[in-house]
Amino acid sequence: MAQAILADTKLRITFETGLNEKGEPIFKAKTFSNIKKEATADQLYSVAQAIASISAYTLSSIERNDSLDLMA
């Protein structure tokens, strides 16, 4: 049976930076690497909120991206 081992974790924060000519929102994302694999969802959420609080843009979304190594 195959096993999944957590290899890497990244935090991606997306901001709404304005509107285009059609009035549609423009989004910009920032990805933070080297996140501790043991970080909880609450911890990552708190960090993202702290970063957003010092940004000039509106926070749109917070994502945790985990990479897994599959082994037999």
DOPAFI-754398 format. One record per residue (C-alpha): residue in one letter; x, y, z. Coordinates in nm, 3 decimals, padded with zeros to 5 digits. Layout:
+------+---------+---------+---------+
! resn !      px !      py !      pz !
+------+---------+---------+---------+
!    a !       X !       Y !       Z !
...
+------+---------+---------+---------+
END
This chain:
+------+---------+---------+---------+
! resn !      px !      py !      pz !
+------+---------+---------+---------+
!    m !  00.000 !  00.000 !  00.000 !
!    a !  00.128 !  00.348 ! -00.089 !
!    q !  00.211 !  00.605 !  00.177 !
!    a !  00.187 !  00.984 !  00.152 !
!    i !  00.457 !  01.177 !  00.339 !
!    l !  00.428 !  01.554 !  00.378 !
!    a !  00.724 !  01.705 !  00.193 !
!    d !  00.658 !  02.079 !  00.178 !
!    t !  00.406 !  02.340 !  00.293 !
!    k !  00.344 !  02.684 !  00.142 !
!    l !  00.111 !  02.968 !  00.241 !
!    r ! -00.056 !  03.165 ! -00.041 !
!    i ! -00.233 !  03.492 !  00.034 !
!    t ! -00.440 !  03.659 ! -00.238 !
!    f ! -00.533 !  04.027 ! -00.236 !
!    e ! -00.781 !  04.227 ! -00.442 !
!    t ! -00.574 !  04.515 ! -00.577 !
!    g ! -00.833 !  04.707 ! -00.778 !
!    l ! -01.061 !  04.688 ! -01.079 !
!    n ! -00.985 !  04.654 ! -01.448 !
!    e ! -01.148 !  04.854 ! -01.731 !
!    k ! -01.453 !  04.624 ! -01.725 !
!    g ! -01.503 !  04.670 ! -01.352 !
!    e ! -01.380 !  04.318 ! -01.271 !
!    p ! -01.154 !  04.268 ! -00.969 !
!    i ! -00.778 !  04.231 ! -01.014 !
!    f ! -00.608 !  03.981 ! -00.785 !
!    k ! -00.243 !  03.951 ! -00.683 !
!    a ! -00.106 !  03.661 ! -00.481 !
!    k !  00.199 !  03.621 ! -00.259 !
!    t !  00.333 !  03.276 ! -00.175 !
!    f !  00.544 !  03.213 !  00.134 !
!    s !  00.771 !  02.906 !  00.127 !
!    n !  00.952 !  02.729 !  00.409 !
!    i !  00.640 !  02.707 !  00.624 !
!    k !  00.673 !  02.461 !  00.911 !
!    k !  00.493 !  02.140 !  00.824 !
!    e !  00.356 !  02.124 !  01.178 !
!    a !  00.181 !  02.464 !  01.149 !
!    t ! -00.190 !  02.441 !  01.225 !
!    a ! -00.468 !  02.598 !  01.022 !
!    d ! -00.530 !  02.847 !  01.305 !
!    q ! -00.165 !  02.950 !  01.310 !
!    l ! -00.150 !  03.003 !  00.934 !
!    y ! -00.478 !  03.196 !  00.941 !
!    s ! -00.344 !  03.424 !  01.216 !
!    v ! -00.024 !  03.491 !  01.023 !
!    a ! -00.216 !  03.569 !  00.705 !
!    q ! -00.447 !  03.806 !  00.894 !
!    a ! -00.144 !  03.984 !  01.045 !
!    i !  00.017 !  04.024 !  00.701 !
!    a ! -00.312 !  04.149 !  00.554 !
!    s ! -00.348 !  04.405 !  00.833 !
!    i ! -00.037 !  04.587 !  00.713 !
!    s ! -00.127 !  04.564 !  00.345 !
!    a ! -00.292 !  04.844 !  00.150 !
!    y ! -00.509 !  04.587 ! -00.031 !
!    t ! -00.815 !  04.384 !  00.065 !
!    l ! -00.754 !  04.022 !  00.164 !
!    s ! -00.933 !  03.789 ! -00.076 !
!    s ! -00.822 !  03.437 !  00.016 !
!    i ! -00.581 !  03.229 !  00.223 !
!    e ! -00.456 !  02.890 !  00.102 !
!    r ! -00.234 !  02.622 !  00.246 !
!    n ! -00.059 !  02.421 ! -00.025 !
!    d !  00.090 !  02.091 !  00.088 !
!    s !  00.314 !  01.878 ! -00.132 !
!    l !  00.323 !  01.508 ! -00.062 !
!    d !  00.575 !  01.242 ! -00.158 !
!    l !  00.412 !  00.911 ! -00.244 !
!    m !  00.605 !  00.602 ! -00.153 !
!    a !  00.535 !  00.234 ! -00.194 !
+------+---------+---------+---------+
END
